[in-house]
């Protein structure tokens, strides 16, 4: 008997801290029906698949979880790239580029030969430096820009919202401040579009003027810097980030699978939007069944525009280094 309903399949390349937690998040939330773990270390892929499969009994629905090779992911509806080295000590994400590229080149070769000829899904790129790697992957695999989504500042924005919750004395939940977004690079040059931060339909600026006791002022530059560095705090404290990034990635995949048409801050290919072209950078986008359904262009202040363009210059420089060392 032929299958009436097609199972939703997700392949995860790179099964360390991030990749394994993404697999678990997809399973526990019932987002994927089949999860394929692929890693250069087959023993790790197999162990992660077994470990998550052992939890299925207590999950909301049956999930099929196996390990495989990168070349076996052709039937997936979404492929997650989470392979590559972690920053060492105080090393920036940008500094990991040479080591990440060595990993990415092998993955690209396998995907091009075995997967891309029939692949119709979306690529979710996480590997750092995120914006440069996403740009390289899209071009190397000759994928339509709409079908490549980089997590970018999706997590950084959640960190910002958590910090705002703290600064506003817990008077506004993080979920009520999703207009608070980090834009640009997933890294040290990202900016907060403060002029677009709203609670309900009112701007944060207006609320702080009208009711300073409930919505107190704070050092915005310091908070922006803290949001940028929050990932390093986690990395230095426990060796890796896991829960935040896996939830962000799972939310993006869910938005595609369920055609949520949800607005999220993600790094996507800009082709004239915001006055930038030829690179991935984080901006608010609508995510749905086709991947990137729309790019929303915010009205930014002159200072915010300058910060965003500077951040894109940082990304552009990193892309140029990747292309120079490994031309397509």
C-alpha positions in Angstrom: 0.0 0.0 0.0 1.4 3.4 -1.0 2.0 6.0 1.7 -0.7 8.6 1.7 1.0 11.2 4.0 4.7 12.0 3.3 6.8 11.9 6.4 8.7 15.1 7.2 12.4 14.3 7.0 15.3 16.3 8.5 19.0 15.5 7.9 21.5 17.0 10.4 25.2 17.2 9.3 27.4 17.6 12.3 26.2 15.8 15.4 28.1 17.4 18.3 26.5 19.6 21.0 24.4 21.7 18.5 23.4 19.0 16.0 22.4 16.5 18.6 20.3 19.0 20.5 18.6 20.1 17.3 17.6 16.5 16.6 16.2 16.1 20.1 14.3 19.4 19.9 12.7 18.3 16.5 11.7 15.0 18.0 10.4 16.2 21.4 8.3 18.9 19.7 6.9 16.6 17.1 8.3 18.7 14.2 10.0 15.9 12.2 8.8 12.4 11.5 12.2 11.1 10.4 15.6 12.4 11.6 18.9 11.5 9.9 22.2 12.1 11.8 25.3 12.4 9.6 28.8 13.1 11.0 32.3 12.6 9.8 32.6 10.4 12.9 30.1 7.6 12.2 30.3 6.4 15.8 29.1 9.8 17.1 26.2 9.8 14.5 25.2 6.3 15.5 25.4 7.0 19.2 23.3 10.2 18.9 20.7 8.5 16.8 20.4 5.7 19.4 20.3 8.1 22.3 17.4 10.1 20.9 15.6 7.0 19.6 15.6 5.6 23.1 13.6 8.6 24.2 10.8 8.2 21.6 8.6 6.1 23.9 8.0 9.2 26.0 7.5 11.7 23.1 4.3 13.0 21.6 4.5 10.9 18.5 6.6 8.2 16.8 9.8 9.4 15.3 12.2 7.4 13.1 15.8 8.2 13.9 18.8 6.7 12.2 22.5 7.5 11.4 23.7 7.8 7.9 26.2 9.4 5.6 26.0 12.9 4.1 25.3 11.3 0.7 22.1 9.7 2.1 20.2 12.9 2.7 18.6 13.4 -0.8 15.1 12.6 0.4 15.1 15.2 3.2 12.8 18.2 3.4 15.4 20.1 5.4 19.1 19.7 5.8 20.8 21.3 8.8 24.5 22.2 8.6 25.9 22.3 12.1 29.4 20.9 11.5 32.6 22.7 12.3 34.9 23.7 15.2 33.9 25.7 18.3 35.8 28.9 19.1 38.7 28.3 21.4 39.0 30.4 24.5 38.2 34.0 23.6 38.5 33.4 19.8 35.8 35.1 17.7 33.5 33.2 15.4 35.2 34.9 12.5 38.5 33.4 13.5 37.2 29.9 13.0 36.7 30.4 9.2 39.8 28.5 8.0 39.0 25.5 10.2 35.3 25.5 9.3 36.1 25.8 5.6 38.1 22.6 5.7 35.0 20.8 7.1 32.6 22.5 4.7 34.5 21.6 1.6 34.2 17.9 2.1 30.5 18.3 2.9 29.9 20.4 -0.2 31.5 17.7 -2.4 29.4 15.0 -1.0 26.2 17.0 -1.2 26.8 18.1 -4.8 27.4 14.5 -5.9 24.8 12.6 -4.1 22.1 15.0 -2.8 21.7 18.2 -4.8 20.6 16.6 -8.0 17.2 15.7 -6.4 17.1 17.9 -3.3 13.9 20.0 -3.1 14.0 21.1 0.5 15.6 24.0 2.5 19.1 24.2 3.9 19.4 25.6 7.4 23.0 26.8 7.9 24.3 27.2 11.4 28.1 26.6 11.1 30.2 29.7 12.0 31.1 32.2 10.9 27.5 31.8 10.1 26.8 34.5 7.5 29.9 33.8 5.4 29.4 30.0 5.5 25.8 30.4 4.4 26.8 32.6 1.5 29.5 30.1 0.5 27.1 27.1 0.8 24.4 28.7 -1.3 26.8 29.5 -4.1 28.8 26.3 -3.9 25.6 24.2 -4.0 23.9 26.5 -6.6 20.7 26.7 -4.4 18.0 29.3 -4.9 18.5 32.0 -2.2 15.0 31.5 -1.0 15.8 27.9 0.1 18.8 28.8 2.2 18.2 30.1 5.7 20.9 30.9 8.2 20.0 31.0 11.9 22.0 34.2 12.1 20.7 36.5 14.8 17.6 34.4 15.6 19.3 33.3 18.8 21.0 36.7 19.4 17.6 38.4 19.2 16.2 35.9 21.8 19.1 36.8 24.0 18.4 40.4 23.6 14.7 39.9 24.5 15.8 38.0 27.7 18.0 40.9 28.7 15.3 43.4 28.0 13.0 41.4 30.3 15.6 41.7 33.0 16.2 45.5 32.5 12.5 46.2 32.5 12.2 44.4 35.9 10.3 41.5 34.6 7.3 43.7 33.6 7.3 42.5 30.0 7.8 38.9 28.9 10.4 38.1 26.3 7.7 36.7 24.1 6.0 40.1 24.0 9.2 41.8 22.7 9.8 39.9 19.5 10.2 43.2 17.7 13.5 43.6 19.5 15.9 42.2 17.0 19.7 42.1 16.4 20.5 42.8 12.8 23.6 42.2 10.6 26.3 39.7 11.5 25.9 36.8 13.8 28.8 38.2 15.8 30.5 41.1 17.4 29.3 43.8 14.9 25.6 43.1 15.1 23.3 46.0 16.0 20.0 46.5 17.8 17.3 48.3 15.8 16.2 50.3 18.9 13.9 52.5 16.9 11.8 49.5 16.0 11.5 47.9 19.5 7.9 47.9 20.6 5.7 46.5 23.4 2.3 46.0 22.0 2.0 48.7 19.4 3.9 51.3 21.4 7.6 52.0 21.0 9.9 51.4 23.9 11.0 55.0 23.7 7.4 56.2 24.2 6.7 53.8 27.1 9.9 54.8 28.9 8.8 58.5 28.6 5.2 57.8 29.7 5.8 55.3 32.5 9.5 55.4 33.6 8.8 53.5 36.8 7.4 50.5 35.0 9.7 50.8 32.0 12.9 52.2 33.3 15.7 53.5 31.1 19.0 51.6 30.8 22.3 51.8 29.1 21.4 50.6 25.6 25.0 50.4 24.3 25.9 48.2 27.2 22.9 46.0 26.7 23.7 45.6 23.0 27.2 44.6 23.8 26.0 42.1 26.5 23.7 40.5 23.9 26.5 40.2 21.5 28.7 38.5 24.1 26.1 36.3 25.7 27.0 33.3 23.6 30.7 33.6 24.7 29.5 33.6 28.3 27.8 30.2 27.7 30.7 28.9 25.7 33.3 29.8 28.3 31.2 28.5 31.1 30.2 25.0 29.8 32.0 24.5 26.5 29.3 25.0 24.0 25.9 26.6 23.3 23.1 24.1 22.9 19.6 24.8 24.1 19.1 28.3 22.7 20.4 27.5 19.2 18.6 24.2 18.9 15.3 25.9 19.8 15.9 28.6 17.3 16.8 26.1 14.5 13.7 24.0 15.3 11.5 27.0 15.2 12.7 27.9 11.7 12.2 24.3 10.5 8.7 24.3 12.1 7.9 27.5 10.3 8.8 25.9 7.0 7.0 22.6 7.6 3.8 24.2 8.9 3.9 27.2 6.5 3.7 29.4 9.6 4.5 32.6 7.6 6.3 33.6 10.8 8.5 36.7 11.1 11.9 35.8 12.5 15.3 37.5 12.4 17.4 35.3 10.2 20.4 35.7 8.0 19.3 35.5 4.4 20.7 36.5 1.0 20.3 40.2 0.4 20.0 41.4 -3.2 19.5 45.1 -2.9 17.4 45.1 0.3 18.7 47.5 2.9 21.2 48.8 0.3 23.2 45.6 0.5 23.9 42.9 -2.1 25.6 39.6 -2.6 25.8 38.4 1.1 23.8 36.9 3.9 23.0 39.1 6.8 20.3 39.0 9.5 17.1 41.0 9.0 13.4 40.3 9.8 12.0 37.8 7.3 8.8 35.8 6.7 9.4 32.1 6.9 7.0 29.7 5.3 6.7 26.6 3.1 8.9 28.0 0.4 11.6 29.0 2.8 12.2 32.8 2.7 8.8 34.2 1.7 9.6 37.8 2.2 12.3 40.2 3.5 10.9 43.0 5.6 12.8 46.3 5.3 12.6 48.3 8.5 12.9 52.0 8.7 16.2 52.6 10.5 17.7 55.7 11.9 20.9 57.0 10.3 23.0 55.7 13.1 21.4 52.2 12.8 21.9 52.2 9.0 25.6 53.0 9.5 25.9 50.2 12.0 24.2 47.8 9.8 26.3 48.6 6.8 29.5 48.3 8.9 28.3 44.9 10.1 27.7 43.9 6.4 31.3 45.0 5.6 32.6 42.7 8.3 30.6 39.8 6.7 31.7 40.8 3.2 35.4 40.7 4.3 34.9 37.2 5.7 33.2 36.0 2.5 36.1 37.4 0.4 38.6 35.4 2.6 36.6 32.2 2.1 36.3 32.7 -1.6 40.0 33.6 -2.0 41.2 30.5 -0.2 38.6 28.2 -1.8 37.4 29.7 -5.0 34.3 28.2 -6.6 
